[in-house]
């Protein structure tokens, strides 16, 4: 499948490490002025999101099972799903699967893998 049908949404080619580095730079204030980042972090409850997740201007706020939260912006396209997150203290993880989960339990497993990665002891 050619992801270009999704135009700009399907044109980013990166590795999980690239995504982690981007989220770290965003949260560290290296990409935006503080006021702009603060606006991105103003989130609201969003229909269809998992419990404890909210959405702002391009950023999701994800409550973690180990306490605290992570900031994220995953993506889905036929055949792929990516969930990622970075915490204020520098933890970052990206989970990429090559089969789109079409059931809630399958999607929950991907989200649980991200939570496990972000909550693991260093």
MARBA-3410 file (N, C-alpha, C, O; in Angstrom, 1 decimal):
122
0.8,-1.2,0.0,0.0,0.0,0.0,0.9,1.2,0.0,1.9,1.3,0.7 ~ 0.5,2.2,-0.8,1.2,3.5,-0.9,0.6,4.4,0.1,-0.5,4.9,-0.1 ~ 1.3,4.8,1.2,0.7,5.7,2.2,0.5,7.1,1.7,0.0,7.9,2.4 ~ 0.9,7.4,0.5,0.8,8.8,0.0,-0.7,9.2,-0.2,-1.0,10.4,-0.3 ~ -1.6,8.2,-0.2,-3.0,8.6,-0.4,-3.5,9.4,0.8,-4.4,10.2,0.7
-2.8,9.3,1.9,-3.1,10.1,3.1,-2.4,11.5,3.0,-2.5,12.2,4.0 ~ -1.8,11.8,2.0,-1.1,13.1,1.7,-0.1,13.3,2.8,0.7,12.4,3.1 ~ 0.0,14.4,3.5,1.1,14.7,4.4,1.0,13.7,5.6,2.1,13.4,6.2 ~ -0.2,13.3,6.0,-0.3,12.3,7.1,0.5,11.0,6.8,0.9,10.4,7.8 ~ 0.6,10.6,5.6,1.2,9.4,5.3,2.6,9.5,4.7,3.2,8.5,4.3
3.1,10.7,4.7,4.4,11.0,4.1,5.6,10.9,5.1,6.8,11.0,4.6 ~ 5.4,10.8,6.3,6.5,10.8,7.3,7.1,9.4,7.4,6.4,8.5,7.7 ~ 8.3,9.3,7.0,9.0,8.0,7.2,10.1,8.2,8.2,11.0,9.0,8.1 ~ 9.9,7.5,9.3,10.9,7.6,10.4,10.9,6.3,11.2,10.2,5.4,11.0 ~ 11.9,6.3,12.1,12.0,5.1,13.0,11.4,5.5,14.4,11.2,6.7,14.6
11.2,4.5,15.2,10.7,4.8,16.6,11.7,5.7,17.3,11.3,6.6,18.0 ~ 13.0,5.5,17.0,14.0,6.4,17.6,13.8,7.9,17.2,13.9,8.8,18.0 ~ 13.5,8.1,15.9,13.3,9.4,15.4,12.1,10.1,16.1,12.1,11.2,16.5 ~ 11.0,9.3,16.2,9.8,9.8,16.9,10.1,10.2,18.3,9.7,11.2,18.8 ~ 10.8,9.3,19.0,11.2,9.6,20.4,12.0,10.9,20.5,11.8,11.7,21.4
13.0,11.0,19.6,13.8,12.2,19.6,13.0,13.5,19.3,13.2,14.5,20.0 ~ 12.0,13.4,18.4,11.2,14.5,18.1,10.3,14.9,19.3,10.3,16.1,19.7 ~ 9.7,13.9,20.0,8.9,14.2,21.1,9.7,14.8,22.3,9.3,15.8,22.9 ~ 10.9,14.3,22.4,11.8,14.9,23.5,12.2,16.3,23.2,12.2,17.2,24.1 ~ 12.5,16.6,21.9,12.8,18.0,21.5,11.6,18.9,21.7,11.8,20.1,22.1
10.4,18.4,21.4,9.2,19.2,21.5,9.0,19.6,23.0,8.8,20.7,23.3 ~ 9.1,18.6,23.8,8.8,18.8,25.3,9.9,19.6,26.0,9.6,20.2,27.0 ~ 11.1,19.5,25.5,12.2,20.2,26.0,12.2,21.7,25.6,13.0,22.5,26.1 ~ 11.3,22.1,24.8,11.2,23.5,24.3,12.2,23.8,23.2,12.4,25.0,23.0 ~ 12.8,22.8,22.6,13.7,23.1,21.5,13.0,23.4,20.2,13.7,23.9,19.2
11.7,23.2,20.1,11.1,23.4,18.8,10.1,24.5,18.7,9.9,25.1,17.7 ~ 9.5,24.8,19.9,8.5,25.9,19.9,8.7,26.8,21.1,9.4,26.5,22.0 ~ 8.2,28.0,21.0,8.2,29.0,22.1,7.4,28.4,23.2,6.4,27.7,22.9 ~ 7.7,28.8,24.4,6.9,28.2,25.6,5.4,28.4,25.5,4.7,27.5,25.9 ~ 5.0,29.6,25.1,3.5,29.9,25.0,2.9,28.9,24.0,1.7,28.5,24.3
3.5,28.6,22.9,2.9,27.7,21.9,2.8,26.3,22.4,1.8,25.6,22.3 ~ 3.9,25.8,23.1,3.9,24.5,23.7,2.8,24.4,24.8,2.1,23.4,24.9 ~ 2.7,25.4,25.6,1.7,25.4,26.6,0.3,25.3,26.0,-0.6,24.6,26.6 ~ 0.0,26.0,24.9,-1.3,25.9,24.2,-1.5,24.4,23.7,-2.6,23.9,23.8 ~ -0.5,23.8,23.2,-0.6,22.4,22.7,-1.0,21.5,23.8,-1.7,20.5,23.6
-0.6,21.8,25.0,-0.8,20.9,26.2,-2.1,21.2,26.9,-2.5,20.5,27.8 ~ -2.9,22.1,26.4,-4.2,22.3,27.0,-5.2,21.3,26.3,-5.6,21.5,25.2 ~ -5.5,20.3,27.1,-6.3,19.2,26.5,-7.7,19.1,27.0,-8.0,19.7,28.1 ~ -8.5,18.4,26.3,-9.9,18.2,26.7,-10.2,16.7,26.4,-9.5,16.0,25.7 ~ -11.2,16.2,27.1,-11.7,14.8,26.9,-12.1,14.7,25.4,-12.7,15.6,24.9
-11.7,13.5,24.8,-12.1,13.3,23.4,-12.9,12.0,23.2,-12.4,11.0,23.7 ~ -14.0,12.1,22.6,-14.8,10.9,22.4,-14.0,9.8,21.6,-13.2,10.1,20.7 ~ -14.1,8.6,22.1,-13.4,7.5,21.4,-12.0,7.2,21.9,-11.4,6.2,21.6 ~ -11.5,8.1,22.7,-10.1,7.9,23.3,-10.2,7.0,24.5,-11.3,6.9,25.1 ~ -9.1,6.2,24.8,-9.2,5.4,26.0,-9.3,6.2,27.2,-9.1,7.4,27.3
-9.8,5.6,28.3,-10.0,6.3,29.6,-8.7,6.9,30.0,-7.6,6.2,29.9 ~ -8.7,8.1,30.5,-7.5,8.7,31.0,-6.7,9.4,29.9,-5.6,10.0,30.2 ~ -7.2,9.4,28.7,-6.5,10.1,27.6,-7.3,11.4,27.2,-8.5,11.4,27.3 ~ -6.6,12.4,26.8,-7.3,13.6,26.4,-6.5,14.2,25.2,-5.3,13.8,24.9 ~ -7.0,15.2,24.5,-6.4,15.7,23.3,-6.3,17.2,23.3,-7.3,17.9,23.8
-5.2,17.7,22.8,-5.0,19.2,22.7,-4.8,19.5,21.2,-5.4,19.0,20.3 ~ -3.9,20.5,21.0,-3.6,20.9,19.7,-2.4,20.0,19.1,-1.3,20.4,19.1 ~ -2.8,18.8,18.7,-1.8,17.9,18.1,-1.1,17.1,19.1,-0.3,16.3,18.7 ~ -1.5,17.2,20.4,-0.9,16.3,21.4,-1.9,15.6,22.2,-3.0,16.2,22.6 ~ -1.7,14.4,22.5,-2.5,13.6,23.4,-1.8,13.6,24.8,-0.6,13.5,24.9
-2.6,13.6,25.8,-2.1,13.4,27.2,-2.6,12.1,27.6,-3.8,11.8,27.7 ~ -1.7,11.2,28.0,-2.0,9.8,28.4,-1.6,9.6,29.8,-0.5,9.8,30.2 ~ -2.6,9.2,30.6,-2.3,8.9,32.0,-1.6,7.5,32.0,-2.0,6.6,31.3 ~ -0.6,7.4,32.8,0.2,6.2,32.9,-0.2,5.4,34.2,-0.5,6.0,35.2 ~ -0.1,4.1,34.1,-0.4,3.2,35.2,0.5,3.4,36.4,0.2,3.1,37.5
1.8,3.9,36.1,2.7,4.1,37.2,2.7,5.5,37.8,3.5,5.9,38.6 ~ 1.7,6.3,37.4,1.5,7.6,37.8,2.1,8.6,36.8,2.9,8.3,36.0 ~ 1.6,9.8,36.9,2.0,10.8,35.9,1.3,10.6,34.5,0.3,9.9,34.4 ~ 1.9,11.2,33.6,1.4,11.1,32.2,2.5,11.3,31.2,3.6,11.6,31.5 ~ 2.1,11.0,29.9,3.0,11.1,28.8,2.3,12.0,27.8,1.1,12.0,27.7
3.1,12.6,26.9,2.5,13.4,25.8,2.8,12.6,24.5,3.9,12.0,24.4 ~ 1.8,12.5,23.6,1.9,11.7,22.5,1.2,12.2,21.2,0.4,13.1,21.3 ~ 1.5,11.6,20.1,0.7,11.7,18.9,1.0,10.5,18.0,1.9,10.6,17.2 ~ 0.2,9.5,18.2,0.4,8.3,17.4,-0.3,8.5,16.0,-0.7,9.6,15.6 ~ -0.4,7.4,15.3,-1.0,7.4,14.0,-1.4,6.0,13.5,-0.8,5.0,14.0
-2.4,6.0,12.7,-2.8,4.7,12.1,-3.0,4.9,10.6,-3.4,6.0,10.1 ~ -2.7,3.9,9.9,-3.0,3.8,8.4,-3.1,2.3,8.1,-2.5,1.5,8.8 ~ -3.9,2.0,7.2,-4.1,0.5,6.9,-2.8,-0.2,6.9,-1.8,0.1,6.2 ~ -2.8,-1.2,7.8,-1.6,-2.1,7.9,-0.6,-1.7,9.0,0.3,-2.4,9.3 ~ -0.8,-0.5,9.6,0.1,0.0,10.6,-0.6,0.7,11.7,-1.6,1.4,11.5
0.0,0.6,12.9,-0.5,1.5,14.0,0.8,1.8,14.8,1.6,1.0,15.1 ~ 0.8,3.1,15.2,1.9,3.6,16.0,1.4,4.3,17.3,0.5,5.1,17.1 ~ 1.9,3.9,18.4,1.6,4.6,19.7,2.9,5.0,20.2,3.8,4.3,20.3 ~ 2.9,6.3,20.7,4.2,6.8,21.3,3.9,7.7,22.4,2.8,8.0,22.7 ~ 4.9,8.0,23.2,4.8,8.9,24.3,6.1,9.3,24.9,7.1,8.6,24.8
6.1,10.5,25.4,7.3,11.0,26.1,6.8,11.7,27.4,5.8,12.4,27.4 ~ 7.6,11.5,28.4,7.3,12.1,29.7,8.1,13.4,29.9,9.1,13.6,29.3 ~ 7.7,14.2,30.9,8.4,15.4,31.2,9.8,15.1,31.7,10.7,15.9,31.6 ~ 10.0,13.9,32.3,11.4,13.6,32.8,12.3,12.8,31.8,13.3,12.3,32.2 ~ 11.8,12.8,30.6,12.7,12.3,29.5,12.5,10.8,29.1,13.2,10.4,28.2
11.6,10.1,29.7,11.3,8.8,29.2,10.5,8.9,27.9,9.7,9.7,27.8 ~ 10.8,8.0,27.0,10.2,8.0,25.7,10.1,6.6,25.2,11.0,5.8,25.4 ~ 9.0,6.3,24.5,8.8,5.0,23.9,7.9,5.1,22.7,7.0,6.0,22.6 ~ 8.1,4.3,21.7,7.3,4.2,20.5,7.0,2.7,20.2,8.0,1.9,20.1 ~ 5.8,2.4,20.0,5.4,1.0,19.7,4.8,1.1,18.3,3.8,1.8,18.1
5.3,0.3,17.4,4.8,0.2,16.0,4.4,-1.2,15.7,5.2,-2.1,15.9 ~ 3.2,-1.4,15.2,2.8,-2.7,14.9,2.4,-2.7,13.4,1.9,-1.7,12.9 ~ 2.6,-3.9,12.8,2.3,-4.0,11.3,1.0,-4.7,11.0,0.9,-5.4,10.0 ~ 0.1,-4.6,12.0,-1.2,-5.1,11.8,-2.2,-4.2,12.5,-2.1,-4.1,13.8 ~ -3.1,-3.5,11.8,-4.0,-2.6,12.5,-4.9,-3.3,13.4,-5.6,-4.2,12.9
-5.0,-3.0,14.7,-5.9,-3.7,15.6,-7.3,-3.3,15.3,-7.7,-2.1,15.4 ~ -8.2,-4.2,14.9,-9.6,-3.9,14.6,-10.6,-4.2,15.7,-11.8,-4.0,15.5 ~ -10.1,-4.6,16.8,-11.0,-4.8,18.0,-10.4,-4.0,19.1,-9.3,-3.7,19.2 ~ -11.3,-3.7,20.1,-10.9,-2.9,21.3,-9.8,-3.7,22.1,-8.8,-3.1,22.5 ~ -10.0,-5.0,22.3,-9.0,-5.7,23.0,-7.6,-5.6,22.3,-6.6,-5.5,23.0
-7.6,-5.7,21.0,-6.3,-5.7,20.3,-5.7,-4.3,20.4,-4.5,-4.1,20.6 ~ -6.5,-3.2,20.3,-6.0,-1.9,20.5,-5.5,-1.6,21.9,-4.5,-1.0,22.1 ~ -6.2,-2.2,22.8,-5.8,-2.1,24.2,-4.5,-2.7,24.5,-3.7,-2.2,25.3 ~ -4.2,-3.8,23.8,-2.8,-4.4,23.9,-1.7,-3.5,23.4,-0.7,-3.5,24.1 ~ -1.9,-2.8,22.4,-0.9,-1.9,21.9,-0.7,-0.8,22.9,0.4,-0.4,23.2
-1.8,-0.2,23.4,-1.7,0.8,24.4,-1.0,0.4,25.7,-0.3,1.1,26.3 ~ -1.3,-0.9,26.0,-0.7,-1.5,27.2,0.8,-1.6,27.0,1.6,-1.5,28.0 ~ 1.2,-2.0,25.8,2.6,-2.1,25.5,3.3,-0.8,25.7,4.5,-0.7,26.2 ~ 2.7,0.3,25.2,3.3,1.6,25.4,3.4,2.0,26.9,4.4,2.5,27.3 ~ 2.3,1.7,27.6,2.3,2.0,29.1,3.4,1.2,29.8,4.2,1.8,30.6
3.6,0.0,29.4,4.6,-0.9,30.0,6.0,-0.3,29.7,6.9,-0.2,30.6 ~ 6.2,0.1,28.5,7.5,0.6,28.1,7.8,1.9,28.8,9.0,2.2,29.3 ~ 6.8,2.8,29.0,7.1,4.1,29.6,7.2,3.9,31.2,7.8,4.8,31.8 ~ 6.6,2.9,31.7,6.6,2.7,33.2,7.7,1.8,33.6,7.9,1.7,34.8 ~ 8.4,1.2,32.7,9.5,0.3,33.1,10.6,1.0,33.8,10.9,2.2,33.5
11.3,0.4,34.8,12.4,1.0,35.5,13.5,1.1,34.5,13.8,0.3,33.7 ~ 14.3,2.2,34.7,15.4,2.4,33.8,16.6,1.6,34.2,17.7,1.7,33.6
END
